[in-house]
Amino acid sequence: QQRSGAAEATPALFASRILKYGGFGALFLMLPVIALVSYSAMALLPLLWVVKGLQIPVNATDYSIQNTARHVLWLPMSQEVTFKGKPTVDSLFMRAGDGMAALTVLVGVRLASPSRTFFAWNIVLVSAWLLTAVQVVRGVKDAIGVHGRGMSLVRSGNRPRESLQYPDAGSVIASLTLVESR
């Protein structure tokens, strides 16, 4: 599958602008919000052309914006934590999420639920995802001590100015250096 130069450049341009002007929260919450709006519209009007048309922005945002947000989430971590934790998250937890998505489709097909019911169930799942994403954004802001825009994270090797507890399942210690955005 070939991609054009514009298709390669678009995620970088949009993601960087969203991160710069909206902050990490805007970047990280964009996909759940788009998915919630899309699935709500699909539940109201479950026609094939509507579903196809609304699934395109969800998939495009997942590929470009959400992929960037997942990588930005690792920026405040030390190199050791990143090299040990990121492969585990990228392989084990991402595949577990894919498996749960497949299981949701399987259950929906086996129960032969009407499309409106299936989309309603997706709305419930996306709402839970959005609430979880909001908690992650709050945790990141609390961990780095930033409650607004205009700050960016810069990893400073082994000489951090500040060491904070990062709010994740393993309570990993992250080394951060805060630098004002230019």
VMD Tcl script that builds the backbone (N, CA, C; Angstrom):
set m [mol new atoms 546]
animate dup $m
set s [atomselect $m all]
$s set {name element resname resid chain x y z} {
  {N N GLN 1 A 0.847 -1.167 0.000}
  {CA C GLN 1 A 0.000 0.000 0.000}
  {C C GLN 1 A 0.896 1.235 0.000}
  {N N GLN 2 A 0.756 2.051 -1.022}
  {CA C GLN 2 A 1.571 3.243 -1.140}
  {C C GLN 2 A 0.832 4.442 -0.579}
  {N N ARG 3 A 1.627 5.365 -0.046}
  {CA C ARG 3 A 1.052 6.581 0.521}
  {C C ARG 3 A 1.723 7.768 -0.134}
  {N N SER 4 A 0.973 8.811 -0.363}
  {CA C SER 4 A 1.534 10.010 -0.983}
  {C C SER 4 A 2.290 10.836 0.059}
  {N N GLY 5 A 3.055 11.784 -0.436}
  {CA C GLY 5 A 3.785 12.676 0.461}
  {C C GLY 5 A 2.848 13.511 1.315}
  {N N ALA 6 A 1.717 13.906 0.736}
  {CA C ALA 6 A 0.732 14.688 1.493}
  {C C ALA 6 A 0.145 13.860 2.624}
  {N N ALA 7 A -0.085 12.571 2.356}
  {CA C ALA 7 A -0.633 11.697 3.398}
  {C C ALA 7 A 0.370 11.490 4.523}
  {N N GLU 8 A 1.644 11.525 4.202}
  {CA C GLU 8 A 2.680 11.392 5.227}
  {C C GLU 8 A 2.850 12.682 6.023}
  {N N ALA 9 A 2.728 13.818 5.357}
  {CA C ALA 9 A 2.962 15.107 6.008}
  {C C ALA 9 A 1.779 15.562 6.853}
  {N N THR 10 A 0.576 15.197 6.454}
  {CA C THR 10 A -0.624 15.664 7.149}
  {C C THR 10 A -0.631 15.346 8.638}
  {N N PRO 11 A -0.367 14.083 9.041}
  {CA C PRO 11 A -0.375 13.813 10.488}
  {C C PRO 11 A 0.628 14.664 11.251}
  {N N ALA 12 A 1.808 14.843 10.705}
  {CA C ALA 12 A 2.829 15.626 11.394}
  {C C ALA 12 A 2.394 17.081 11.550}
  {N N LEU 13 A 1.805 17.647 10.508}
  {CA C LEU 13 A 1.386 19.048 10.578}
  {C C LEU 13 A 0.238 19.247 11.556}
  {N N PHE 14 A -0.783 18.414 11.460}
  {CA C PHE 14 A -1.939 18.578 12.344}
  {C C PHE 14 A -1.594 18.228 13.785}
  {N N ALA 15 A -0.933 17.121 13.993}
  {CA C ALA 15 A -0.624 16.676 15.354}
  {C C ALA 15 A 0.260 17.688 16.072}
  {N N SER 16 A 1.252 18.216 15.385}
  {CA C SER 16 A 2.136 19.178 16.039}
  {C C SER 16 A 1.400 20.469 16.386}
  {N N ARG 17 A 0.495 20.921 15.510}
  {CA C ARG 17 A -0.263 22.144 15.785}
  {C C ARG 17 A -1.250 21.929 16.933}
  {N N ILE 18 A -1.897 20.764 16.932}
  {CA C ILE 18 A -2.839 20.469 18.024}
  {C C ILE 18 A -2.089 20.414 19.346}
  {N N LEU 19 A -0.922 19.770 19.353}
  {CA C LEU 19 A -0.125 19.679 20.571}
  {C C LEU 19 A 0.361 21.058 21.013}
  {N N LYS 20 A 0.787 21.873 20.069}
  {CA C LYS 20 A 1.314 23.189 20.398}
  {C C LYS 20 A 0.232 24.122 20.939}
  {N N TYR 21 A -0.918 24.164 20.276}
  {CA C TYR 21 A -1.949 25.128 20.641}
  {C C TYR 21 A -3.005 24.572 21.598}
  {N N GLY 22 A -3.247 23.275 21.576}
  {CA C GLY 22 A -4.265 22.700 22.433}
  {C C GLY 22 A -3.711 21.930 23.604}
  {N N GLY 23 A -2.443 21.555 23.516}
  {CA C GLY 23 A -1.816 20.792 24.576}
  {C C GLY 23 A -2.052 19.297 24.424}
  {N N PHE 24 A -1.472 18.549 25.348}
  {CA C PHE 24 A -1.576 17.098 25.307}
  {C C PHE 24 A -3.027 16.630 25.434}
  {N N GLY 25 A -3.807 17.295 26.257}
  {CA C GLY 25 A -5.204 16.906 26.457}
  {C C GLY 25 A -5.997 16.933 25.167}
  {N N ALA 26 A -5.849 17.994 24.382}
  {CA C ALA 26 A -6.564 18.093 23.104}
  {C C ALA 26 A -6.135 16.979 22.162}
  {N N LEU 27 A -4.850 16.690 22.144}
  {CA C LEU 27 A -4.329 15.640 21.268}
  {C C LEU 27 A -4.832 14.269 21.698}
  {N N PHE 28 A -4.780 13.991 22.988}
  {CA C PHE 28 A -5.131 12.663 23.506}
  {C C PHE 28 A -6.637 12.407 23.499}
  {N N LEU 29 A -7.436 13.453 23.657}
  {CA C LEU 29 A -8.895 13.292 23.729}
  {C C LEU 29 A -9.588 13.404 22.380}
  {N N MET 30 A -8.868 13.759 21.342}
  {CA C MET 30 A -9.498 13.973 20.041}
  {C C MET 30 A -10.176 12.716 19.496}
  {N N LEU 31 A -9.497 11.574 19.511}
  {CA C LEU 31 A -10.091 10.356 18.955}
  {C C LEU 31 A -11.323 9.895 19.731}
  {N N PRO 32 A -11.302 9.843 21.065}
  {CA C PRO 32 A -12.532 9.433 21.751}
  {C C PRO 32 A -13.711 10.368 21.485}
  {N N VAL 33 A -13.450 11.670 21.362}
  {CA C VAL 33 A -14.538 12.616 21.090}
  {C C VAL 33 A -15.089 12.398 19.685}
  {N N ILE 34 A -14.205 12.242 18.694}
  {CA C ILE 34 A -14.652 11.989 17.321}
  {C C ILE 34 A -15.407 10.667 17.244}
  {N N ALA 35 A -14.930 9.647 17.933}
  {CA C ALA 35 A -15.609 8.351 17.934}
  {C C ALA 35 A -16.983 8.452 18.583}
  {N N LEU 36 A -17.091 9.196 19.670}
  {CA C LEU 36 A -18.383 9.353 20.346}
  {C C LEU 36 A -19.395 10.058 19.442}
  {N N VAL 37 A -18.962 11.117 18.778}
  {CA C VAL 37 A -19.843 11.835 17.853}
  {C C VAL 37 A -20.234 10.927 16.685}
  {N N SER 38 A -19.263 10.213 16.138}
  {CA C SER 38 A -19.533 9.330 14.990}
  {C C SER 38 A -20.501 8.216 15.345}
  {N N TYR 39 A -20.252 7.511 16.449}
  {CA C TYR 39 A -21.136 6.406 16.818}
  {C C TYR 39 A -22.522 6.895 17.219}
  {N N SER 40 A -22.606 8.083 17.784}
  {CA C SER 40 A -23.920 8.645 18.102}
  {C C SER 40 A -24.700 8.921 16.821}
  {N N ALA 41 A -24.030 9.499 15.829}
  {CA C ALA 41 A -24.688 9.753 14.539}
  {C C ALA 41 A -25.064 8.436 13.853}
  {N N MET 42 A -24.200 7.426 13.951}
  {CA C MET 42 A -24.506 6.123 13.357}
  {C C MET 42 A -25.707 5.469 14.030}
  {N N ALA 43 A -25.854 5.665 15.330}
  {CA C ALA 43 A -27.004 5.101 16.044}
  {C C ALA 43 A -28.298 5.790 15.611}
  {N N LEU 44 A -28.214 7.078 15.342}
  {CA C LEU 44 A -29.404 7.814 14.910}
  {C C LEU 44 A -29.785 7.499 13.470}
  {N N LEU 45 A -28.783 7.277 12.621}
  {CA C LEU 45 A -29.016 7.037 11.204}
  {C C LEU 45 A -28.132 5.880 10.723}
  {N N PRO 46 A -28.527 4.640 11.013}
  {CA C PRO 46 A -27.685 3.482 10.691}
  {C C PRO 46 A -27.782 3.045 9.221}
  {N N LEU 47 A -27.287 3.873 8.347}
  {CA C LEU 47 A -27.235 3.559 6.926}
  {C C LEU 47 A -25.791 3.325 6.530}
  {N N LEU 48 A -25.571 2.460 5.548}
  {CA C LEU 48 A -24.214 2.081 5.166}
  {C C LEU 48 A -23.366 3.286 4.775}
  {N N TRP 49 A -23.924 4.202 3.987}
  {CA C TRP 49 A -23.125 5.346 3.554}
  {C C TRP 49 A -22.783 6.264 4.728}
  {N N VAL 50 A -23.658 6.333 5.731}
  {CA C VAL 50 A -23.383 7.145 6.927}
  {C C VAL 50 A -22.273 6.485 7.745}
  {N N VAL 51 A -22.404 5.176 7.929}
  {CA C VAL 51 A -21.394 4.438 8.696}
  {C C VAL 51 A -20.030 4.554 8.025}
  {N N LYS 52 A -19.981 4.330 6.720}
  {CA C LYS 52 A -18.715 4.417 5.984}
  {C C LYS 52 A -18.130 5.828 6.050}
  {N N GLY 53 A -18.982 6.825 5.850}
  {CA C GLY 53 A -18.509 8.205 5.877}
  {C C GLY 53 A -18.014 8.653 7.240}
  {N N LEU 54 A -18.644 8.154 8.297}
  {CA C LEU 54 A -18.234 8.556 9.647}
  {C C LEU 54 A -17.095 7.706 10.195}
  {N N GLN 55 A -16.871 6.551 9.611}
  {CA C GLN 55 A -15.761 5.711 10.061}
  {C C GLN 55 A -14.424 6.226 9.527}
  {N N ILE 56 A -14.458 6.931 8.416}
  {CA C ILE 56 A -13.224 7.472 7.825}
  {C C ILE 56 A -12.516 8.437 8.777}
  {N N PRO 57 A -13.196 9.441 9.354}
  {CA C PRO 57 A -12.472 10.321 10.289}
  {C C PRO 57 A -11.991 9.594 11.548}
  {N N VAL 58 A -12.728 8.582 11.987}
  {CA C VAL 58 A -12.290 7.814 13.157}
  {C C VAL 58 A -10.984 7.087 12.840}
  {N N ASN 59 A -10.948 6.403 11.704}
  {CA C ASN 59 A -9.737 5.665 11.327}
  {C C ASN 59 A -8.569 6.602 11.040}
  {N N ALA 60 A -8.839 7.724 10.369}
  {CA C ALA 60 A -7.773 8.677 10.070}
  {C C ALA 60 A -7.202 9.285 11.351}
  {N N THR 61 A -8.061 9.614 12.293}
  {CA C THR 61 A -7.607 10.179 13.561}
  {C C THR 61 A -6.836 9.149 14.369}
  {N N ASP 62 A -7.285 7.905 14.323}
  {CA C ASP 62 A -6.576 6.840 15.028}
  {C C ASP 62 A -5.169 6.690 14.480}
  {N N TYR 63 A -5.036 6.710 13.166}
  {CA C TYR 63 A -3.717 6.532 12.564}
  {C C TYR 63 A -2.807 7.723 12.825}
  {N N SER 64 A -3.313 8.916 12.650}
  {CA C SER 64 A -2.430 10.079 12.705}
  {C C SER 64 A -2.343 10.693 14.098}
  {N N ILE 65 A -3.446 11.201 14.604}
  {CA C ILE 65 A -3.436 11.968 15.848}
  {C C ILE 65 A -3.224 11.066 17.062}
  {N N GLN 66 A -3.976 9.976 17.161}
  {CA C GLN 66 A -3.880 9.119 18.348}
  {C C GLN 66 A -2.534 8.412 18.421}
  {N N ASN 67 A -1.995 8.033 17.283}
  {CA C ASN 67 A -0.676 7.404 17.267}
  {C C ASN 67 A 0.377 8.368 17.815}
  {N N THR 68 A 0.288 9.632 17.416}
  {CA C THR 68 A 1.202 10.648 17.939}
  {C C THR 68 A 0.992 10.847 19.432}
  {N N ALA 69 A -0.268 10.882 19.869}
  {CA C ALA 69 A -0.564 11.071 21.295}
  {C C ALA 69 A 0.009 9.938 22.139}
  {N N ARG 70 A -0.067 8.703 21.629}
  {CA C ARG 70 A 0.505 7.571 22.377}
  {C C ARG 70 A 2.016 7.726 22.530}
  {N N HIS 71 A 2.668 8.254 21.510}
  {CA C HIS 71 A 4.117 8.449 21.609}
  {C C HIS 71 A 4.463 9.614 22.535}
  {N N VAL 72 A 3.670 10.680 22.495}
  {CA C VAL 72 A 3.903 11.840 23.364}
  {C C VAL 72 A 3.744 11.442 24.833}
  {N N LEU 73 A 2.871 10.499 25.094}
  {CA C LEU 73 A 2.640 10.037 26.461}
  {C C LEU 73 A 3.924 9.499 27.103}
  {N N TRP 74 A 4.850 9.010 26.302}
  {CA C TRP 74 A 6.108 8.450 26.815}
  {C C TRP 74 A 7.222 9.486 26.968}
  {N N LEU 75 A 7.023 10.709 26.490}
  {CA C LEU 75 A 8.090 11.711 26.541}
  {C C LEU 75 A 8.602 12.021 27.947}
  {N N PRO 76 A 7.749 12.117 28.969}
  {CA C PRO 76 A 8.297 12.454 30.288}
  {C C PRO 76 A 9.036 11.303 30.963}
  {N N MET 77 A 8.995 10.133 30.380}
  {CA C MET 77 A 9.627 8.961 30.996}
  {C C MET 77 A 11.131 8.943 30.754}
  {N N SER 78 A 11.827 8.326 31.674}
  {CA C SER 78 A 13.262 8.146 31.482}
  {C C SER 78 A 13.474 7.131 30.358}
  {N N GLN 79 A 14.693 7.092 29.825}
  {CA C GLN 79 A 14.996 6.146 28.752}
  {C C GLN 79 A 14.808 4.713 29.225}
  {N N GLU 80 A 15.194 4.423 30.449}
  {CA C GLU 80 A 15.069 3.064 30.984}
  {C C GLU 80 A 13.609 2.627 31.040}
  {N N VAL 81 A 12.747 3.500 31.552}
  {CA C VAL 81 A 11.321 3.176 31.641}
  {C C VAL 81 A 10.733 3.019 30.239}
  {N N THR 82 A 11.105 3.910 29.328}
  {CA C THR 82 A 10.594 3.842 27.962}
  {C C THR 82 A 11.010 2.546 27.286}
  {N N PHE 83 A 12.272 2.179 27.399}
  {CA C PHE 83 A 12.743 0.970 26.725}
  {C C PHE 83 A 12.167 -0.298 27.326}
  {N N LYS 84 A 11.826 -0.282 28.604}
  {CA C LYS 84 A 11.240 -1.468 29.231}
  {C C LYS 84 A 9.715 -1.492 29.110}
  {N N GLY 85 A 9.078 -0.349 29.283}
  {CA C GLY 85 A 7.618 -0.317 29.335}
  {C C GLY 85 A 6.924 -0.202 28.001}
  {N N LYS 86 A 7.490 0.581 27.075}
  {CA C LYS 86 A 6.818 0.825 25.798}
  {C C LYS 86 A 6.621 -0.452 24.986}
  {N N PRO 87 A 7.612 -1.328 24.861}
  {CA C PRO 87 A 7.357 -2.573 24.109}
  {C C PRO 87 A 6.254 -3.431 24.729}
  {N N THR 88 A 6.171 -3.435 26.042}
  {CA C THR 88 A 5.119 -4.203 26.708}
  {C C THR 88 A 3.752 -3.618 26.394}
  {N N VAL 89 A 3.636 -2.309 26.511}
  {CA C VAL 89 A 2.359 -1.660 26.222}
  {C C VAL 89 A 2.003 -1.817 24.752}
  {N N ASP 90 A 2.984 -1.564 23.867}
  {CA C ASP 90 A 2.713 -1.639 22.431}
  {C C ASP 90 A 2.347 -3.046 21.978}
  {N N SER 91 A 2.898 -4.053 22.591}
  {CA C SER 91 A 2.591 -5.418 22.149}
  {C C SER 91 A 1.440 -6.021 22.950}
  {N N LEU 92 A 1.595 -6.147 24.231}
  {CA C LEU 92 A 0.616 -6.856 25.051}
  {C C LEU 92 A -0.712 -6.104 25.178}
  {N N PHE 93 A -0.666 -4.862 25.627}
  {CA C PHE 93 A -1.907 -4.147 25.917}
  {C C PHE 93 A -2.630 -3.695 24.650}
  {N N MET 94 A -1.894 -3.303 23.623}
  {CA C MET 94 A -2.549 -2.919 22.365}
  {C C MET 94 A -3.223 -4.138 21.734}
  {N N ARG 95 A -2.565 -5.285 21.770}
  {CA C ARG 95 A -3.172 -6.504 21.207}
  {C C ARG 95 A -4.361 -6.955 22.054}
  {N N ALA 96 A -4.291 -6.768 23.367}
  {CA C ALA 96 A -5.432 -7.103 24.228}
  {C C ALA 96 A -6.627 -6.215 23.880}
  {N N GLY 97 A -6.372 -4.952 23.608}
  {CA C GLY 97 A -7.440 -4.042 23.186}
  {C C GLY 97 A -8.036 -4.453 21.856}
  {N N ASP 98 A -7.176 -4.858 20.913}
  {CA C ASP 98 A -7.669 -5.353 19.625}
  {C C ASP 98 A -8.525 -6.600 19.822}
  {N N GLY 99 A -8.105 -7.465 20.725}
  {CA C GLY 99 A -8.871 -8.681 21.007}
  {C C GLY 99 A -10.230 -8.369 21.620}
  {N N MET 100 A -10.272 -7.375 22.517}
  {CA C MET 100 A -11.555 -6.982 23.107}
  {C C MET 100 A -12.474 -6.357 22.060}
  {N N ALA 101 A -11.901 -5.608 21.110}
  {CA C ALA 101 A -12.709 -5.040 20.030}
  {C C ALA 101 A -13.292 -6.159 19.163}
  {N N ALA 102 A -12.476 -7.166 18.862}
  {CA C ALA 102 A -12.967 -8.306 18.080}
  {C C ALA 102 A -14.044 -9.068 18.851}
  {N N LEU 103 A -13.861 -9.207 20.142}
  {CA C LEU 103 A -14.850 -9.893 20.970}
  {C C LEU 103 A -16.177 -9.124 21.000}
  {N N THR 104 A -16.103 -7.808 21.026}
  {CA C THR 104 A -17.307 -6.985 20.983}
  {C C THR 104 A -18.083 -7.217 19.686}
  {N N VAL 105 A -17.356 -7.263 18.570}
  {CA C VAL 105 A -18.000 -7.520 17.281}
  {C C VAL 105 A -18.582 -8.926 17.256}
  {N N LEU 106 A -17.836 -9.908 17.746}
  {CA C LEU 106 A -18.312 -11.292 17.765}
  {C C LEU 106 A -19.595 -11.424 18.580}
  {N N VAL 107 A -19.619 -10.829 19.763}
  {CA C VAL 107 A -20.815 -10.894 20.612}
  {C C VAL 107 A -21.984 -10.193 19.925}
  {N N GLY 108 A -21.727 -9.040 19.315}
  {CA C GLY 108 A -22.783 -8.323 18.614}
  {C C GLY 108 A -23.357 -9.113 17.458}
  {N N VAL 109 A -22.490 -9.814 16.708}
  {CA C VAL 109 A -22.945 -10.624 15.574}
  {C C VAL 109 A -23.669 -11.867 16.064}
  {N N ARG 110 A -23.146 -12.530 17.073}
  {CA C ARG 110 A -23.768 -13.759 17.598}
  {C C ARG 110 A -25.137 -13.486 18.199}
  {N N LEU 111 A -25.286 -12.355 18.843}
  {CA C LEU 111 A -26.577 -12.021 19.425}
  {C C LEU 111 A -27.532 -11.468 18.370}
  {N N ALA 112 A -26.994 -11.266 17.165}
  {CA C ALA 112 A -27.778 -10.723 16.058}
  {C C ALA 112 A -28.523 -9.462 16.475}
  {N N SER 113 A -27.802 -8.616 17.187}
  {CA C SER 113 A -28.426 -7.391 17.666}
  {C C SER 113 A -28.642 -6.434 16.490}
  {N N PRO 114 A -29.707 -5.677 16.537}
  {CA C PRO 114 A -29.931 -4.680 15.486}
  {C C PRO 114 A -28.811 -3.645 15.501}
  {N N SER 115 A -28.600 -2.998 14.369}
  {CA C SER 115 A -27.482 -2.060 14.261}
  {C C SER 115 A -27.582 -0.924 15.270}
  {N N ARG 116 A -28.780 -0.446 15.549}
  {CA C ARG 116 A -28.920 0.642 16.530}
  {C C ARG 116 A -28.451 0.190 17.918}
  {N N THR 117 A -28.769 -1.040 18.283}
  {CA C THR 117 A -28.333 -1.572 19.575}
  {C C THR 117 A -26.816 -1.716 19.606}
  {N N PHE 118 A -26.265 -2.190 18.502}
  {CA C PHE 118 A -24.813 -2.355 18.408}
  {C C PHE 118 A -24.109 -0.999 18.534}
  {N N PHE 119 A -24.628 0.024 17.853}
  {CA C PHE 119 A -24.034 1.361 17.953}
  {C C PHE 119 A -24.231 1.948 19.347}
  {N N ALA 120 A -25.363 1.650 19.981}
  {CA C ALA 120 A -25.595 2.123 21.356}
  {C C ALA 120 A -24.565 1.503 22.305}
  {N N TRP 121 A -24.290 0.219 22.115}
  {CA C TRP 121 A -23.266 -0.452 22.923}
  {C C TRP 121 A -21.903 0.193 22.681}
  {N N ASN 122 A -21.602 0.534 21.426}
  {CA C ASN 122 A -20.351 1.230 21.120}
  {C C ASN 122 A -20.280 2.593 21.783}
  {N N ILE 123 A -21.409 3.285 21.868}
  {CA C ILE 123 A -21.447 4.587 22.539}
  {C C ILE 123 A -21.100 4.428 24.017}
  {N N VAL 124 A -21.621 3.372 24.640}
  {CA C VAL 124 A -21.295 3.107 26.048}
  {C C VAL 124 A -19.802 2.841 26.209}
  {N N LEU 125 A -19.235 2.014 25.320}
  {CA C LEU 125 A -17.807 1.692 25.402}
  {C C LEU 125 A -16.936 2.924 25.144}
  {N N VAL 126 A -17.315 3.734 24.159}
  {CA C VAL 126 A -16.540 4.938 23.857}
  {C C VAL 126 A -16.656 5.947 25.007}
  {N N SER 127 A -17.808 6.014 25.655}
  {CA C SER 127 A -17.958 6.906 26.809}
  {C C SER 127 A -17.022 6.488 27.944}
  {N N ALA 128 A -16.917 5.182 28.179}
  {CA C ALA 128 A -15.980 4.676 29.195}
  {C C ALA 128 A -14.543 5.004 28.791}
  {N N TRP 129 A -14.250 4.862 27.500}
  {CA C TRP 129 A -12.914 5.193 26.982}
  {C C TRP 129 A -12.631 6.679 27.183}
  {N N LEU 130 A -13.606 7.538 26.905}
  {CA C LEU 130 A -13.420 8.977 27.065}
  {C C LEU 130 A -13.175 9.344 28.523}
  {N N LEU 131 A -13.925 8.748 29.430}
  {CA C LEU 131 A -13.718 9.016 30.861}
  {C C LEU 131 A -12.329 8.559 31.312}
  {N N THR 132 A -11.890 7.420 30.818}
  {CA C THR 132 A -10.544 6.929 31.137}
  {C C THR 132 A -9.482 7.865 30.567}
  {N N ALA 133 A -9.685 8.320 29.337}
  {CA C ALA 133 A -8.725 9.235 28.710}
  {C C ALA 133 A -8.638 10.551 29.473}
  {N N VAL 134 A -9.764 11.039 29.966}
  {CA C VAL 134 A -9.757 12.276 30.771}
  {C C VAL 134 A -8.929 12.062 32.040}
  {N N GLN 135 A -9.061 10.902 32.667}
  {CA C GLN 135 A -8.272 10.605 33.864}
  {C C GLN 135 A -6.778 10.530 33.543}
  {N N VAL 136 A -6.431 9.971 32.387}
  {CA C VAL 136 A -5.017 9.911 31.976}
  {C C VAL 136 A -4.482 11.319 31.778}
  {N N VAL 137 A -5.236 12.172 31.106}
  {CA C VAL 137 A -4.792 13.551 30.874}
  {C C VAL 137 A -4.611 14.280 32.200}
  {N N ARG 138 A -5.547 14.112 33.117}
  {CA C ARG 138 A -5.408 14.744 34.444}
  {C C ARG 138 A -4.184 14.212 35.173}
  {N N GLY 139 A -3.947 12.917 35.080}
  {CA C GLY 139 A -2.782 12.322 35.730}
  {C C GLY 139 A -1.481 12.846 35.165}
  {N N VAL 140 A -1.429 13.001 33.852}
  {CA C VAL 140 A -0.217 13.535 33.217}
  {C C VAL 140 A 0.006 14.978 33.652}
  {N N LYS 141 A -1.053 15.775 33.658}
  {CA C LYS 141 A -0.910 17.173 34.074}
  {C C LYS 141 A -0.481 17.272 35.539}
  {N N ASP 142 A -1.047 16.429 36.393}
  {CA C ASP 142 A -0.649 16.433 37.802}
  {C C ASP 142 A 0.799 15.989 37.964}
  {N N ALA 143 A 1.211 15.000 37.185}
  {CA C ALA 143 A 2.569 14.464 37.307}
  {C C ALA 143 A 3.622 15.472 36.896}
  {N N ILE 144 A 3.328 16.257 35.862}
  {CA C ILE 144 A 4.339 17.210 35.411}
  {C C ILE 144 A 4.122 18.602 35.982}
  {N N GLY 145 A 3.021 18.778 36.711}
  {CA C GLY 145 A 2.777 20.057 37.373}
  {C C GLY 145 A 2.377 21.163 36.435}
  {N N VAL 146 A 1.752 20.824 35.311}
  {CA C VAL 146 A 1.348 21.822 34.335}
  {C C VAL 146 A -0.163 21.750 34.192}
  {N N HIS 147 A -0.834 22.885 34.328}
  {CA C HIS 147 A -2.292 22.913 34.189}
  {C C HIS 147 A -2.704 23.928 33.148}
  {N N GLY 148 A -2.028 23.914 32.044}
  {CA C GLY 148 A -2.387 24.836 30.979}
  {C C GLY 148 A -1.512 24.616 29.781}
  {N N ARG 149 A -1.633 25.493 28.812}
  {CA C ARG 149 A -0.836 25.377 27.606}
  {C C ARG 149 A 0.464 26.142 27.778}
  {N N GLY 150 A 1.332 26.039 26.785}
  {CA C GLY 150 A 2.548 26.817 26.798}
  {C C GLY 150 A 3.738 26.119 27.420}
  {N N MET 151 A 3.616 24.864 27.809}
  {CA C MET 151 A 4.745 24.131 28.358}
  {C C MET 151 A 4.947 22.871 27.541}
  {N N SER 152 A 6.190 22.482 27.375}
  {CA C SER 152 A 6.463 21.235 26.683}
  {C C SER 152 A 7.433 20.415 27.514}
  {N N LEU 153 A 7.479 19.148 27.238}
  {CA C LEU 153 A 8.342 18.233 27.974}
  {C C LEU 153 A 9.615 17.999 27.194}
  {N N VAL 154 A 10.737 18.052 27.866}
  {CA C VAL 154 A 12.004 17.755 27.227}
  {C C VAL 154 A 12.748 16.777 28.107}
  {N N ARG 155 A 13.137 15.651 27.530}
  {CA C ARG 155 A 13.894 14.660 28.276}
  {C C ARG 155 A 15.341 15.140 28.369}
  {N N SER 156 A 15.928 15.053 29.540}
  {CA C SER 156 A 17.283 15.580 29.716}
  {C C SER 156 A 18.259 14.482 30.104}
  {N N GLY 157 A 18.129 13.319 29.519}
  {CA C GLY 157 A 19.074 12.246 29.792}
  {C C GLY 157 A 19.039 11.800 31.231}
  {N N ASN 158 A 20.208 11.720 31.847}
  {CA C ASN 158 A 20.300 11.230 33.215}
  {C C ASN 158 A 20.388 12.349 34.248}
  {N N ARG 159 A 20.197 13.603 33.819}
  {CA C ARG 159 A 20.331 14.715 34.750}
  {C C ARG 159 A 19.041 15.516 34.832}
  {N N PRO 160 A 17.992 14.947 35.406}
  {CA C PRO 160 A 16.732 15.691 35.504}
  {C C PRO 160 A 16.797 16.743 36.607}
  {N N ARG 161 A 16.065 17.822 36.425}
  {CA C ARG 161 A 15.939 18.836 37.459}
  {C C ARG 161 A 14.932 18.419 38.510}
  {N N GLU 162 A 13.976 17.595 38.099}
  {CA C GLU 162 A 12.874 17.278 38.975}
  {C C GLU 162 A 12.476 15.818 38.754}
  {N N SER 163 A 12.233 15.087 39.807}
  {CA C SER 163 A 11.809 13.702 39.679}
  {C C SER 163 A 10.444 13.552 40.334}
  {N N LEU 164 A 9.459 13.111 39.553}
  {CA C LEU 164 A 8.094 13.024 40.042}
  {C C LEU 164 A 7.553 11.623 39.851}
  {N N GLN 165 A 6.570 11.251 40.649}
  {CA C GLN 165 A 5.935 9.955 40.475}
  {C C GLN 165 A 4.916 10.064 39.355}
  {N N TYR 166 A 5.023 9.216 38.367}
  {CA C TYR 166 A 4.138 9.224 37.211}
  {C C TYR 166 A 2.952 8.310 37.500}
  {N N PRO 167 A 1.727 8.775 37.311}
  {CA C PRO 167 A 0.553 8.000 37.712}
  {C C PRO 167 A 0.175 6.927 36.699}
  {N N ASP 168 A 0.822 5.784 36.756}
  {CA C ASP 168 A 0.394 4.668 35.926}
  {C C ASP 168 A 0.309 3.437 36.803}
  {N N ALA 169 A -0.060 2.301 36.208}
  {CA C ALA 169 A -0.324 1.092 36.983}
  {C C ALA 169 A 0.864 0.681 37.829}
  {N N GLY 170 A 2.074 0.878 37.353}
  {CA C GLY 170 A 3.257 0.460 38.090}
  {C C GLY 170 A 3.868 1.542 38.945}
  {N N SER 171 A 3.260 2.711 39.011}
  {CA C SER 171 A 3.800 3.854 39.750}
  {C C SER 171 A 5.269 4.070 39.414}
  {N N VAL 172 A 5.513 4.285 38.129}
  {CA C VAL 172 A 6.872 4.453 37.614}
  {C C VAL 172 A 7.365 5.851 37.942}
  {N N ILE 173 A 8.630 5.965 38.272}
  {CA C ILE 173 A 9.231 7.271 38.532}
  {C C ILE 173 A 9.736 7.837 37.208}
  {N N ALA 174 A 9.275 9.026 36.878}
  {CA C ALA 174 A 9.671 9.655 35.621}
  {C C ALA 174 A 10.532 10.868 35.921}
  {N N SER 175 A 11.512 11.089 35.095}
  {CA C SER 175 A 12.356 12.265 35.214}
  {C C SER 175 A 11.908 13.281 34.196}
  {N N LEU 176 A 11.679 14.508 34.665}
  {CA C LEU 176 A 11.144 15.536 33.793}
  {C C LEU 176 A 11.980 16.801 33.884}
  {N N THR 177 A 12.009 17.505 32.791}
  {CA C THR 177 A 12.517 18.863 32.782}
  {C C THR 177 A 11.504 19.690 32.022}
  {N N LEU 178 A 10.983 20.729 32.636}
  {CA C LEU 178 A 9.983 21.573 31.985}
  {C C LEU 178 A 10.666 22.762 31.345}
  {N N VAL 179 A 10.319 22.992 30.103}
  {CA C VAL 179 A 10.880 24.104 29.358}
  {C C VAL 179 A 9.731 24.856 28.707}
  {N N GLU 180 A 9.727 26.166 28.786}
  {CA C GLU 180 A 8.647 26.914 28.147}
  {C C GLU 180 A 8.757 26.782 26.656}
  {N N SER 181 A 7.594 26.621 26.017}
  {CA C SER 181 A 7.546 26.539 24.553}
  {C C SER 181 A 7.905 27.880 23.964}
  {N N ARG 182 A 8.553 27.807 22.845}
  {CA C ARG 182 A 8.944 29.040 22.172}
  {C C ARG 182 A 7.922 29.432 21.162}
}
mol reanalyze $m
mol bondsrecalc $m
mol representation Tube
mol addrep $m
